[in-house]
Amino acid sequence: MDYLADERKKAEFDVDEMKIIWAGSRHTFEVSDRISKLVANDPGFRKDNRTMLARKELFKNTLRKAAYAWKRIHELHLSEEEASRLRFYVDEPAYTDLHWGMFVPAIKGQGTDEQQKKWLPLAYKMQIIGCYAQTELGHGSNVQGLETTATFDPQTDEFVIHSPTLTSSKWWPGGLGKVSTHGVVYARLITNGEEHGIHGFIVQLRSLEDHLPLPGVTVGDIGMKFGNGAYNTMDNGVLRFDHVRIPRNQMLMRVSQVTRDGKYKQSDVPRQLVYGTMVYVRQTIVADASCALSRAVTIATRYSAVRRQFGSQNGGPETQVIDYKTQQNRLFPLLASAYAFKFVGEWLTWLYNDVTQRLQASDFSTLPEAHACTAGLKSLTTTATADGIEECRKLCGGHGYLCSSGLPELFAVYVPACTYEGDNTVLLLQHIFTRVVQYGKHFKLLDNKMSCGLSLLVLVARFLMKTVSQLGSGKKPLGTIAYMGKIEHLMQSRCTVQKAEDWLKPSQVLEAFEARAVKMAVSCAKNLSKFTNPEEGFAELSADLVEAAVAHCQLIVVSKFIDKLQQDIPGKGVKQQLEALCGIYYLYLLHKHQGDFLATSYLTPKQAALANDQLRSLYTKVRPNAVALVDSFNYTDHFLGSILGCYDGNVYPKLYDAAWKDPLNDSVVPEGYHEYVRPLLKQQLHTAKL
Amino acid sequence: MDYLADERKKAEFDVDEMKIIWAGSRHTFEVSDRISKLVANDPGFRKDNRTMLARKELFKNTLRKAAYAWKRIHELHLSEEEASRLRFYVDEPAYTDLHWGMFVPAIKGQGTDEQQKKWLPLAYKMQIIGCYAQTELGHGSNVQGLETTATFDPQTDEFVIHSPTLTSSKWWPGGLGKVSTHGVVYARLITNGEEHGIHGFIVQLRSLEDHLPLPGVTVGDIGMKFGNGAYNTMDNGVLRFDHVRIPRNQMLMRVSQVTRDGKYKQSDVPRQLVYGTMVYVRQTIVADASCALSRAVTIATRYSAVRRQFGSQNGGPETQVIDYKTQQNRLFPLLASAYAFKFVGEWLTWLYNDVTQRLQASDFSTLPEAHACTAGLKSLTTTATADGIEECRKLCGGHGYLCSSGLPELFAVYVPACTYEGDNTVLLLQHIFTRVVQYGKHFKLLDNKMSCGLSLLVLVARFLMKTVSQLGSGKKPLGTIAYMGKIEHLMQSRCTVQKAEDWLKPSQVLEAFEARAVKMAVSCAKNLSKFTNPEEGFAELSADLVEAAVAHCQLIVVSKFIDKLQQDIPGKGVKQQLEALCGIYYLYLLHKHQGDFLATSYLTPKQAALANDQLRSLYTKVRPNAVALVDSFNYTDHFLGSILGCYDGNVYPKLYDAAWKDPLNDSVVPEGYHEYVRPLLKQQLHTAKL
């Protein structure tokens, strides 16, 4: 029985067509649909017991699943695309993520042809398992601060890998703690007593025979992390080297080499791949954000339709929570954000292809803009997603606090995406940053002064300031920054909205977001010019600069959503729903950042109030479609991992049944009763052994 | 060695005096200091292994600690105040919290003298252990929706307690799942076929001999909750009744009775106690918020001073993270908020005494205002605290994701305070609400239409709207709402700030916050008046109303902080630091809600920018005092439970040592290697049993 059938009947659009829009293409939809069901129907991939397992059991179970997934991939002769989807739907962080996502790409990207020929076949068959050992106990975001050394010994033609201090211990790499046999280790290269910055080295860590650490290698797990299951399925590791020797040919030498006599040389290999990968990785992160947020929104939306609270009339049923405006005001902007991030992610795929093509033609002109805009979007979408998941948890009331709601796990697994260290794709990103810093003459903006945490937005701000400073020079701003070319118009223009519906005009909305972004950037530039030392100004004004960067990035998301709606969108009512969501997204931002819009005098308070009126009517428009809009994500109950979000809405019996599976319910009288509760009840505590 | 000694030397104020200000009095400081060290130095209370234990071990250990704490309290002949502090510093949710915090007070507050005489001595000696069984699987905030029935059987002079549906299962009560022998159970009273609303009953659940559930009672734990240790030390329970009979005299009959022949009667006992308790409970919640936030801020501040990232000059050390403006801009407002919540909590203590005194003199005039303002402050401080803890975690970078940082636990333990269900003190609060709804003719504002989640703020908004509507009637607004009396002045007045320092004038600041609050309330009232059905208007405009309520509550916090500074504050430099923190608190709010201030035209964009300039210079002023300002909270390392926040700042060696204690490091080769990793490496997966 479908307890949400009434909700589904209300939908005013073609859900099947929307599923294809969400997936990006019919093919992607078909593969995702098939593989997600395959995983969901295989008891070998069950995950509902994950939060009850102690660390060792949990980890052992993950090792089993990883091997089982690999076995199934072979048995079913899955294509690379299908295999990757299968790993995705298994939905459990594991050492294999690092092996495939970081170790293999590092060798592909930084290894010479010869190195690739030697190591990749081993890695592809998983005859060796690799990790990516970059961050250190005392050094996270700042790759240039790494302390591990790789000193060339010309006598033996070897590098000596060493951890000179406690803070130089490698710390965080996933898969390192207990599984990896090898690692790409980043270290400070020293030849002939001279330093040459950070480079990558392939280092064997454990014996392929008995899995014991090799001599000179101390390695282990760094301990429990946030959440119950979450990333505790992963053996994030600590690693110290005591003068470990590796052959010279295990330095990854594609972009720089050390010769037999210890000379350091830069190769003339083009850096294209590195630049392209940067955009590629960020696109993945934005897509991940849209996926995580849409999962949380699915749970919160379905449960808000199931849950009833207050408002009973004459003893009838209480009101569905989703009918409260306060609930809509918190939930629907997140639903809209999930779609917005999806489409900006799609656009990033286009950008990646565009950048790659240009690079192949040695056209570097769009790189600084692509770099800044992808950095900003990464920061914007991950922060909004982490906050959004937690908001969805709160929107589920008390039951959102139960692990069986799925939301605590989703939150705990997602949040590392905001803090860089611990998140593998971002480690790769950081690595690429280093490369960019090291080699990129096109990236003067990017330097060591990036403040922690918000570094990506500071980077965007630097790019904006540079753009503003060059506006007079005749250099025309390109791509996402093109609107800066209209600066004179935007600085003077005033919003012409007279009634609420005027806020549905895309041109009107774009101008509002452009005017806000330009005016904030110009205001920062003016304030910066008051400082004699620009770096000092940058440090002092960094909070304002970050706000200007956010305004710029929000404009990008809004404009890409609007662009999407200019495309041909088939399916009854699909376009109308997307238009309503787009409106919710930008009007919600407009209201949230009303201060910016008013401070720049683009809007009057009256016009801001009209925007808010229009936002409320869009909520009413989306309300009957809400459940169908989350159905369009096409997530299986297995993937969602949430009783509150289950497809059929049969929440309470499932919650009730799940409760009894907790280990604490193995016995009616709990362990510890006889030692610690009975003596208390019987007033015999003074003689009890505690 | 103290690695933060340099930071401590920088302090420009008397830390010992600040400790007394924070504690509230010299006496409170002395007791807290002594008891917290007693707990910290007793290995019986160690908690550093908590996140590594599986559920059963974790729970058993909590049973041990609860018994041990009780034993120590007796051995040391602790006073009631000291015993309560000891339980506080043990810092682990346990069934005893509910026994002492809910079961005993419910009997005291709702039981007749006779009932108290019978049950309280048993509870005081813990010869019975009680819980508070109110919320049900399908019914959280809305007490009036509870389904459990208590039907009077005049033939046997008994009540029959019954769970008629699955959704009527009691769900969430702490201590119920595995420990409690008794519960105060809330059920729908039925006598002679007539319903009389929700009442409390004392029901025995388990045998005092063998701890087995009594006939007709089905009881168990509801399963894992958010976080590693966190609330998983608590046996939140599920409970179903199958026609369980209890004697008539186990209905709590202080405010209403059922006679031998089944007649329902209201007593004439005064409701004072109930009203007073309401204010008391909320004061506790605000104090808890200030405590939780200050713990998180201590960790983030100390680690921000220890941690260095980027900015190395000529190979020197990198910059302390706390020196980045972006870090200060996120951290210092939280530090200021912790102090702000402390002082508004202190004021609530005063309010509690004031309300109690008035009630004793049958003066109900201040009740609606006290009710609205405490509701709003509860909502405001818990939301800001939950968000603030997570922000502190992010401010610690990647290492904040480790359980050994203490922040994941702090977050997971704290968040229930925002979502009502699951949080025990709030359950009490809800219970009192019910009482208030049931009996309080003074509370017409409070009705069943409270929207979920934000219900407390909606309640504040209703109070504001009522106040606005009565302004013409000559009724003078009192207490925290007194500023509404100046409405004509406030509606017209404009900010006179001309330079940044003008923002340091308290009168200027108060007027700004008052004008914003008044104008937002009036604007809502105007929009409401356009609806013919006020309830419809309230539903439609609820998001705006909530914003107006927030503005009102923020004004209260700001004004109480300013009031505090008018008091005599001894100690070198103490007052100056508090002034700087107060300035940070209100200027941060002003910037965050700039849209409100500008939309109401009280401020010009220029004046808002000046506020931001002043905020930045206050950061500079607080910076050298930051570590001393968190030292002033006087938390032991045991209580903080965080390696990142340890007093001596010796973070990295401690993190390194802690890693090796994870169970996964019990063996060098992990469990599961032979079954699941080796077959993979050796290409023997096809024959492996997975």
Contacts between the chains, C-beta under 8 A, distances in Angstrom:
chain1	res1	chain2	res2	distance
A	44	B	690	6.9
A	51	B	224	4.5
A	52	B	54	7.8
A	52	B	55	6.2
A	52	B	223	7.7
A	52	B	224	5.8
A	53	B	54	7.2
A	54	B	52	7.8
A	54	B	53	7.2
A	54	B	54	3.3
A	54	B	57	7.7
A	54	B	663	7.1
A	55	B	52	6.2
A	55	B	662	6.7
A	55	B	663	5.0
A	55	B	664	5.7
A	56	B	663	5.2
A	56	B	664	6.3
A	56	B	666	7.6
A	56	B	670	7.9
A	56	B	671	5.8
A	57	B	54	7.7
A	59	B	664	6.0
A	59	B	670	6.6
A	59	B	671	7.7
A	59	B	672	7.0
A	60	B	670	7.4
A	60	B	671	5.1
A	60	B	672	3.7
A	60	B	676	7.5
A	63	B	670	7.4
A	63	B	672	4.1
A	63	B	673	7.6
A	63	B	675	7.7
A	63	B	676	4.0
A	63	B	677	6.0
A	64	B	672	6.7
A	64	B	675	7.2
A	64	B	676	5.0
A	64	B	690	5.7
A	66	B	676	7.2
A	66	B	680	7.9
A	67	B	676	4.4
A	67	B	677	7.3
A	67	B	679	6.8
A	67	B	680	5.3
A	67	B	685	6.1
A	67	B	688	6.7
A	67	B	690	5.5
A	68	B	690	4.3
A	70	B	680	6.3
A	70	B	685	6.2
A	71	B	685	5.0
A	71	B	686	7.0
A	71	B	688	7.3
A	71	B	690	6.1
A	74	B	685	7.5
A	74	B	686	7.4
A	125	B	683	6.6
A	126	B	680	5.5
A	126	B	681	6.7
A	127	B	681	6.1
A	127	B	683	6.8
A	128	B	681	7.4
A	129	B	677	7.6
A	129	B	680	7.8
A	129	B	681	6.9
A	135	B	398	7.2
A	137	B	652	5.4
A	137	B	655	6.6
A	137	B	656	6.5
A	138	B	308	7.9
A	138	B	652	5.8
A	140	B	309	7.0
A	140	B	397	5.4
A	140	B	398	5.3
A	140	B	399	7.9
A	141	B	309	6.1
A	141	B	310	7.5
A	141	B	397	7.3
A	142	B	309	5.3
A	142	B	310	4.9
A	142	B	318	6.7
A	144	B	312	7.9
A	145	B	309	7.6
A	145	B	310	7.6
A	145	B	312	6.9
A	145	B	318	5.9
A	166	B	652	5.8
A	166	B	653	6.0
A	166	B	656	6.0
A	167	B	652	5.3
A	169	B	656	6.4
A	171	B	655	8.0
A	172	B	398	6.1
A	177	B	664	6.8
A	178	B	664	6.3
A	178	B	670	4.2
A	178	B	673	7.9
A	179	B	670	7.4
A	179	B	677	6.1
A	181	B	681	7.0
A	208	B	681	6.5
A	210	B	669	7.3
A	211	B	669	4.7
A	211	B	673	5.5
A	211	B	677	7.3
A	211	B	678	7.3
A	212	B	668	6.2
A	212	B	669	6.7
A	213	B	668	6.8
A	220	B	659	6.3
A	220	B	660	6.0
A	220	B	662	7.8
A	220	B	664	7.8
A	220	B	665	4.7
A	221	B	659	6.9
A	221	B	662	5.3
A	221	B	664	4.2
A	221	B	665	5.6
A	222	B	402	6.8
A	222	B	655	8.0
A	222	B	659	4.5
A	222	B	662	7.5
A	223	B	52	7.7
A	223	B	402	6.3
A	223	B	403	6.7
A	223	B	404	6.1
A	223	B	658	6.2
A	223	B	659	4.9
A	223	B	661	7.1
A	223	B	662	4.1
A	224	B	51	4.5
A	224	B	52	5.8
A	224	B	228	5.9
A	224	B	402	7.3
A	224	B	403	4.1
A	224	B	404	7.6
A	224	B	662	6.4
A	225	B	401	5.4
A	225	B	402	5.8
A	225	B	403	6.3
A	225	B	408	7.4
A	226	B	228	7.8
A	226	B	393	8.0
A	226	B	401	5.2
A	226	B	402	7.9
A	226	B	403	6.9
A	226	B	408	3.8
A	227	B	227	7.4
A	227	B	228	7.2
A	227	B	408	7.2
A	228	B	224	5.8
A	228	B	226	7.8
A	228	B	227	7.2
A	228	B	228	6.5
A	231	B	401	7.7
A	235	B	664	6.7
A	235	B	670	7.4
A	238	B	656	6.9
A	238	B	659	5.3
A	308	B	138	7.8
A	309	B	140	7.1
A	309	B	141	6.1
A	309	B	142	5.4
A	309	B	145	7.7
A	309	B	452	4.5
A	310	B	141	7.5
A	310	B	142	4.9
A	310	B	145	7.7
A	310	B	448	5.3
A	310	B	449	6.3
A	310	B	450	6.2
A	310	B	451	7.3
A	310	B	452	7.0
A	311	B	448	6.8
A	311	B	449	6.3
A	312	B	144	7.9
A	312	B	145	6.9
A	312	B	448	7.4
A	318	B	142	6.7
A	318	B	145	6.0
A	321	B	452	5.5
A	324	B	451	4.3
A	324	B	452	6.4
A	324	B	539	7.3
A	324	B	542	7.1
A	325	B	451	7.5
A	325	B	539	5.8
A	325	B	540	6.2
A	325	B	541	7.7
A	325	B	542	4.6
A	325	B	543	5.8
A	326	B	451	4.6
A	326	B	452	7.8
A	326	B	453	6.5
A	326	B	454	4.7
A	326	B	458	7.1
A	326	B	542	4.8
A	326	B	543	6.0
A	326	B	546	6.3
A	327	B	451	7.0
A	327	B	452	6.8
A	327	B	453	6.7
A	329	B	542	7.6
A	329	B	543	4.1
A	330	B	453	7.6
A	390	B	390	7.1
A	393	B	226	7.9
A	393	B	415	8.0
A	394	B	415	7.9
A	394	B	418	6.0
A	394	B	419	5.6
A	394	B	453	6.8
A	395	B	453	6.7
A	397	B	140	5.4
A	397	B	141	7.4
A	397	B	419	5.6
A	397	B	420	7.0
A	397	B	421	5.9
A	397	B	452	6.4
A	397	B	453	7.0
A	398	B	135	7.2
A	398	B	140	5.3
A	398	B	172	6.2
A	398	B	416	7.3
A	398	B	419	5.4
A	398	B	420	6.4
A	398	B	421	2.5
A	398	B	422	4.4
A	399	B	140	7.9
A	399	B	421	7.3
A	400	B	419	6.7
A	401	B	225	5.4
A	401	B	226	5.2
A	401	B	231	7.7
A	401	B	415	7.0
A	401	B	416	5.7
A	401	B	419	6.5
A	401	B	421	7.9
A	401	B	422	5.2
A	402	B	222	6.8
A	402	B	223	6.3
A	402	B	224	7.3
A	402	B	225	5.8
A	402	B	226	7.9
A	403	B	223	6.7
A	403	B	224	4.1
A	403	B	225	6.3
A	403	B	226	6.9
A	404	B	223	6.0
A	404	B	224	7.6
A	408	B	225	7.5
A	408	B	226	3.8
A	408	B	227	7.2
A	408	B	412	7.6
A	412	B	408	7.6
A	415	B	393	8.0
A	415	B	394	7.9
A	415	B	401	7.0
A	416	B	398	7.3
A	416	B	401	5.7
A	418	B	394	6.0
A	419	B	394	5.6
A	419	B	397	5.7
A	419	B	398	5.4
A	419	B	400	6.7
A	419	B	401	6.5
A	420	B	397	7.1
A	420	B	398	6.4
A	421	B	397	5.9
A	421	B	398	2.5
A	421	B	399	7.4
A	421	B	401	7.9
A	422	B	398	4.5
A	422	B	401	5.2
A	448	B	310	5.3
A	448	B	311	6.8
A	448	B	312	7.4
A	449	B	310	6.3
A	449	B	311	6.3
A	450	B	310	6.1
A	451	B	310	7.3
A	451	B	324	4.3
A	451	B	325	7.5
A	451	B	326	4.6
A	451	B	327	7.0
A	452	B	309	4.5
A	452	B	310	6.9
A	452	B	321	5.5
A	452	B	324	6.4
A	452	B	326	7.7
A	452	B	327	6.8
A	452	B	397	6.5
A	453	B	326	6.5
A	453	B	327	6.8
A	453	B	330	7.7
A	453	B	394	6.8
A	453	B	395	6.7
A	453	B	397	7.0
A	454	B	326	4.7
A	458	B	326	7.1
A	539	B	324	7.4
A	539	B	325	5.9
A	540	B	325	6.2
A	540	B	616	6.8
A	541	B	325	7.7
A	542	B	324	7.2
A	542	B	325	4.7
A	542	B	326	4.8
A	542	B	329	7.7
A	543	B	325	5.8
A	543	B	326	6.0
A	543	B	329	4.1
A	543	B	616	7.6
A	544	B	612	7.3
A	546	B	326	6.3
A	591	B	595	7.9
A	593	B	595	7.2
A	594	B	595	3.1
A	594	B	596	7.8
A	594	B	598	7.6
A	594	B	599	6.3
A	595	B	591	7.9
A	595	B	593	7.2
A	595	B	594	3.1
A	595	B	595	3.6
A	595	B	596	7.8
A	595	B	597	7.7
A	595	B	598	6.1
A	595	B	608	7.5
A	596	B	594	7.8
A	596	B	595	7.8
A	597	B	595	7.7
A	598	B	594	7.6
A	598	B	595	6.1
A	598	B	598	4.0
A	598	B	599	6.1
A	598	B	605	7.2
A	599	B	594	6.3
A	599	B	598	6.1
A	599	B	605	4.2
A	599	B	608	6.0
A	599	B	609	7.5
A	600	B	605	7.4
A	601	B	605	6.5
A	605	B	598	7.2
A	605	B	599	4.2
A	605	B	600	7.3
A	605	B	601	6.5
A	608	B	595	7.4
A	608	B	599	5.9
A	609	B	599	7.5
A	612	B	544	7.3
A	616	B	540	6.8
A	616	B	543	7.6
A	652	B	137	5.4
A	652	B	138	5.8
A	652	B	166	5.7
A	652	B	167	5.3
A	653	B	166	6.0
A	655	B	137	6.6
A	655	B	171	8.0
A	655	B	222	8.0
A	656	B	137	6.5
A	656	B	166	6.0
A	656	B	169	6.4
A	656	B	238	7.0
A	658	B	223	6.1
A	659	B	220	6.3
A	659	B	221	6.9
A	659	B	222	4.5
A	659	B	223	4.9
A	659	B	238	5.3
A	660	B	220	6.0
A	661	B	223	7.1
A	662	B	55	6.7
A	662	B	220	7.8
A	662	B	221	5.2
A	662	B	222	7.5
A	662	B	223	4.1
A	662	B	224	6.4
A	663	B	54	7.1
A	663	B	55	5.0
A	663	B	56	5.3
A	664	B	55	5.7
A	664	B	56	6.3
A	664	B	59	6.0
A	664	B	177	6.8
A	664	B	178	6.3
A	664	B	220	7.8
A	664	B	221	4.2
A	664	B	235	6.7
A	665	B	220	4.6
A	665	B	221	5.6
A	666	B	56	7.6
A	668	B	212	6.2
A	668	B	213	6.8
A	669	B	210	7.3
A	669	B	211	4.8
A	669	B	212	6.8
A	670	B	56	7.9
A	670	B	59	6.6
A	670	B	60	7.4
A	670	B	63	7.4
A	670	B	178	4.2
A	670	B	179	7.4
A	670	B	235	7.4
A	671	B	56	5.8
A	671	B	59	7.7
A	671	B	60	5.1
A	672	B	59	7.0
A	672	B	60	3.7
A	672	B	63	4.0
A	672	B	64	6.7
A	673	B	63	7.5
A	673	B	178	7.9
A	673	B	211	5.6
A	675	B	63	7.7
A	675	B	64	7.2
A	676	B	60	7.5
A	676	B	63	4.0
A	676	B	64	5.0
A	676	B	66	7.2
A	676	B	67	4.4
A	677	B	63	6.0
A	677	B	67	7.3
A	677	B	129	7.6
A	677	B	179	6.1
A	677	B	211	7.3
A	678	B	211	7.3
A	679	B	67	6.9
A	680	B	66	7.9
A	680	B	67	5.3
A	680	B	70	6.4
A	680	B	126	5.5
A	680	B	129	7.8
A	681	B	126	6.7
A	681	B	127	6.1
A	681	B	128	7.4
A	681	B	129	6.9
A	681	B	181	7.0
A	681	B	208	6.5
A	683	B	125	6.6
A	683	B	127	6.8
A	685	B	67	6.2
A	685	B	70	6.3
A	685	B	71	5.0
A	685	B	74	7.5
A	686	B	71	7.0
A	686	B	74	7.5
A	688	B	67	6.7
A	688	B	71	7.3
A	690	B	44	6.9
A	690	B	64	5.7
A	690	B	67	5.5
A	690	B	68	4.3
A	690	B	71	6.2
